[in-house]
C-alpha cells in the first residue's frame, strides 16, 4: 500500500529538490543508505535482528533490503528512537561510536520525516464504517426516542488501533445482521404506537365459538355467500377497544376487486376492508371501536360474493371469505395508541387511510423526514418511493397506519445507509489527485459522531441543508462541547485511550485485596471521567493531565486514597478535592489507570511502563520475543525477593533488556501505588525503591519525578495525544502521510491555549478530517 505513496512523494519532491539545488548550489545530496545505515546495522544489529528467529520479530536485514523506509515507517521509527535513547544496542554489546550513532540517527530522522508539509498531503481513506454499538444506540435514541440495551443485543465491537470505531474492524456478519433485524422490530414497535401492538387485556373467539357461516376443517368459518359471522361480546366498561379479525379470502372475477369484509358493532358499520390475504398467509385485520358497557354483537360480514364457474383461471372462480378467529382487546387508554411524538409529526385521517391513495401525500412527507434523518442527508425520491411501497403493501393488507409505519421504520433501521456512514464523493467533487472535500452533510456526520457519538442534531442538519456548516464549523464545535453534550465523547474516547474501560471486568485476588468490589471500580471510572470533563469545561492546560493536584472523589474513593472527606458532603457525591503531595500526578496516580496496568494480585512495573510508552509517548515497545518466560515463582521457604530484584534477573536475558531498560524505570516510579492505586511505602515489609535511570541518562524518583520527566518531554506527550485523538476522530489508523497533520494539530494546540478544546478544534480543522481520498493507495 505504501509503495505508491512513496512514488508519489518522490514525483512531487523532484521539482522541489531541483529548485533547492538551483537556489542553493552548496547543498549536498543526502548520504546514500548503503554508506550510512547499512554499516551500523551489519556491525551492531544483525547479530540479534536478522533471519527468521530475529529478536522481537524485527528482522532488520530483511527490512533494510525491502525497499523505501517509509514502507515500514513505524518499525524504523522505533529503531531511530532506540538509537537516540541509547537502549539499542544493549549495554553488554559493542556500542557504535557517538559520532556514528549521531550520524545514523540524523539520517534516519531525515528519511522518516522527509515529508514536505508545505505541500498538500493525502487525507487518507476511511473504510466504509458501520456504526458501533454505542453509536447505534445513541442514533436510535435520537432518531426514535427509544433507549435500547445494546450490551444485551449485540456482541462487543473489536478494537482497531485502540478504538472500537475503526472502520477496518467494524464488519457485518450474518449473525449480526440477524440481530439488527430483531432489534429493528423491537425498536419500531416501541417507537410507533399501533393497534396491532396492543395485546392485553383480550378475549379470543375461535371459529368454533362463533355463529354464522359454515364451520369447516382446520377450525375455520366459511362465508361462501353474502352473510355474517358473529360473536356476542361482553364489554366490561365503556372505552376504546380493538377488534382483531384473523382471516383470508379467495378471489374471483377479471377485475382487481377484493373480497369485501364489513365489520359492525351492534349493527353500526365500523370499517369496510378488502381482504387480500390468502390461505397460506392469513392476516390479522385490526379495527378500532368505541363500545358501551354491556353485551353487544360484533359482526363480520361478507358483502360481495361472486361465482364464475367457467373462468379460465380456476383459482379465480369463487370469491369467499374465511374467518379463523375474532379477538377483542381492551379497554385501552387512548394515549397508548397515539403515534410516537418523537418520530411522526402527522398522520392521514382515518378516511384518508381507508382510501386507495389519499393517504400517500401525507405519508410521503413523513417518510422523507424519517429517511433523511436516518440516512443523515436528504433522502432521494427513489429512497422515499421504496419505503412508500412498503407502506402501500401494509395498507393493502389492512394494517393500521401505525403498523404500516412500523414496517417502514424496520426497513430503514436495517438499511446499509443507516447502519453505515457513507462518505462517497458527490457532485463530481474529486480532484486530479483523487481527493475531495466532504460535503456539508458528510462533515456534519463526522463531527457529530466524533463529539456526541450520534447523528447530527436539528441545528447541524439545518446548516448542512443550507450549505453553511463549513462557515460555522467552530461555532458548532463549541456548541457540541458545552455542558453534558460531550459526555459521551469524554467517556468513550477517554476510556479507550487510557484503557480504563477494562475496569468493567476487573478482577482482584480476594486475599490480597479483600475490600475490592465493582462499586470501587466504578468510582475510579467516574473519577477519571469527571477529571477529563473538568479539564474540558474549565479549559485547563493539557499539562494538567500529568500535574493536577486535584481530582473528583466520592467518600469511598477518598478513603481508598487516604484523603479527608468533607463532613458536610453526601458520601455518594463526587467532590473536587485537593490531593496529598504523593498523589499529585494527574492521570498517572489515579486508581483507574493504575489498576488496569496491574496484575490480579500485584503491581506490574512492566505494564505500567509499557502503558506510558504506548499511551503518553506514542512509542510502544515491541512485543516480547517468543519463548521469553514471565517472572519465575520464588522457591518456598526462601526470603522473598523484591519485584525490582526479580526484574533485574529478568533483564539479564538479552532479548528482554532492550525494552525493559525503557519500561522499567517508568513503571518503578509508580511502585508506591498498589494494584488498586492505594498508596504504600512498603512491599513485603521492605521499603520500596522508586528510583530509576532512563536510557538517556536522566534520573527520576517516584511519581513526582516521573511527572517532571514527562513534563520536560511534554511536546512528545502533546503530539502523542494529537495522534490518538485524530485516530479516534477519523476511525482509521494513521499512516506516514498523516505526520504533517499530527504536527500541525499539536502545534496549533500549543499556540491556542494548549487545552483539550484547542486540540479538538485543531483536529476538526485538519485536512484528514475535512477531506478524503477516493482510491486505496498501494
Steps between C-alpha positions, in 0.01 A plus 500: 500500500778742584703453180272722292509766772877493492504527120262795514718660764805462282314637199386805694839551658716498184411858393548621854843339527601639162386848603682473830822397329466783252447758773750344741776340295705433812246245625631147484279197431398285794747222575408172335338230713770241436769737625328606824229266626612162371852501657360568848231233462752243384744581782264541793149371423492199269635262765163517677266652242534286191358184352187308588574500875575870535461646850153651558409391149690797353721374216694813407689322225175427319360846565817664375473310173124546464491842338421855613505557875161672488345164414582379854510839664366392839778241547775733380375768738547252784854437377565875495363547851709210634814647346427839650418387851800264508299186570616334177736324479468369859773599746676163491557521124753704306380856465536720192713810537309809607552675166386190308189469717426868443559480125266202457238659727508821297476306174205292619328810634535674163375195310205432724393862533570601144141587418478854365220632719483817293339287228149346520508153651272206449198528734474120504200281450266361766348158440121511465420503867219327686354664808649340808285398797509834676439696180211272404331537840541878504381537141192286565426707811532832315308378195212318671510586869552133586773397744640152447753291690751422227713294737214251524441491124834536321849360556777739602669673207859413419778756556709642219795724589362511854146611415172326421395749230766386254351425159740214428361286784133597492384215280143379452458125546178309417444447872532873569260580216249262655535686829440830319179357355376394844598834652326692220174319570520575872598863448227572246232348724607726786561811289167500314177405670264277304185314595667178393757548774241503779443144617342518847241470642334285236228242442533265204217326314613211284298388197315236702377767745360722225156496339415516131659371185621139476751341739749310285826315555793659681260686734402756239164665423412544131275764351438362150216745434421845634439461869635563851706333769423630850608494861319624809761704691470625856680835525597546868485879483465787259818578310725449197540140378661331201352215302746267334358288219729223383387392154578437136309491172480348155452738209292485182427702190714682248531826696726583794205512738584323826272304727324766709468474876264731690550519879210616720432559868134476598401538136707818451779482239852544633708426192490353152816323390626316194648166605809416291642235736517146361465161671874450530538842664197597711505855628374673813296811424467748788196724536467758782163535668345699783263279699252558780499276805300180456435226245503593133516306174815524289443402136735421212307511173589380153334744257618437142460132422593403144489165326617428141546124454614532138789743567820397320703555818370226732637684805270797427163327456357545849537800736467397865595626846656272766514611866733324745442707814379826654689662785382798703778697670431761764396720644817702438600856582481719193847649550648152459401489137612849393788521253840550663560871553875467452478351153175566313368854481177439307278220376233451237143523626309170535311589184824568309655175625200298386523658155704323229745789459390811694744405777808520278586876512500507881697177529751608235576813703543296818726251326718772349564644847560157655734373229694828480566497874590131503734523199651827629442681170202595280320189377466441127168445325596139430570437869171655610310304234655176620365550852172639369456168321552317831230714659276434200537126543396529863210724399376236256514238773274713718765602751454812708703808415716445807571141401587602144745761626652245737573286196659795320712584803621141522616526141681827572677358806649207311599703195877523436446874462399513865742242637801636310643850472535566130760757390495434128579798275205702377447756226819404318715653771809278463813689392787379284673349804189295584430723800175671587358709778215346695167661424316678780290198597802269509689754710203534734497122541875482571485784749191375678623142543841631607365718782160349588513141366169560327331640190505874427235690691244735351726805498784326320259345250359844429847649442595206279177535298586867447863424412622719788661248736856576394435869566385433856712195570676625811182645648353151466804341662464737795128423524561124503761539772266692731347349811432129490489473118860377494461246782471208258820609325693543824397157628537317172828654385646537849434144611641351181803730482585427863369138490296567815197336341662175615379588850163355391643151547787569738581212733716508810625228730259498796773408745729780387221759458204403723331843476485510122162485328349623170367813674857613570592437137204711388606783729843490337346519153285793605800681650688490171195603299428797729870593495497517119165679500639765733807543279277561199237720664748724685761510220780369718833460318582157361793477742238460775459145373829431677533774761156558651490508880121462508254231402135397541435246775205348680524390864600143411780612270618769743541236770681274253742780417539620859339838428289675766133504400302822565264444792214684331518312166273209403706177488389408149563845352820586318695795637800678353763448768863597537729198499789426738843566353577136424189474280556815294561337167179555307393191306814309597397470865130430447374160607335435163828513307710333767254211535471407132879485468541263793463126544229326696712470818781755463631800315689479172767762432533348151133553412504849649814597313364353178175693548691829531706429189193399303235749614696808604807488277367314195812283505372150577759230564512192282313189607707267717701242304352149475600272784590773750369393839319710757652567840590171663316399817723517801589172674301427815681584823740750348497864593276669245677715245373845420332550167790717395748222572293250302483736202875556511544124455243507221693777323809283495347332194636706206170453319324685782750771587438739211138562587528466876763770542239737358188366670620406846623839627166655405303221667711490817433870554137401570574211737377699800150422368366148536296305246191708585677834518517525881816668628760289682864529603584134573497177302553177696584725795787654306526862383407538133769633269332737253815637341608437144724610218384548144708388201585864424657536845225695677414382850159503662351411836137423568184634339609862532832420334316323218269798468800733462655284226176482305443875533852558367398289200151645477535584131520123447201439728295765323581355162413148619162622621445676166568172318258311725227762463537513121489119481176500698346788304574339162419141590818369336863438583745776414741461207833670440332767286301606811826616662450858383144514628601371844782756519263779398238393756759489779646839404158666460403367843817638657444842343131520599479466878638144493184337632279211395245722327777658291619156392147396403466814287836427339394145416177626341704754302738236365501381140448130594184597691349718229621312196521149367680306231299305247753221430690251710869576490727209416 
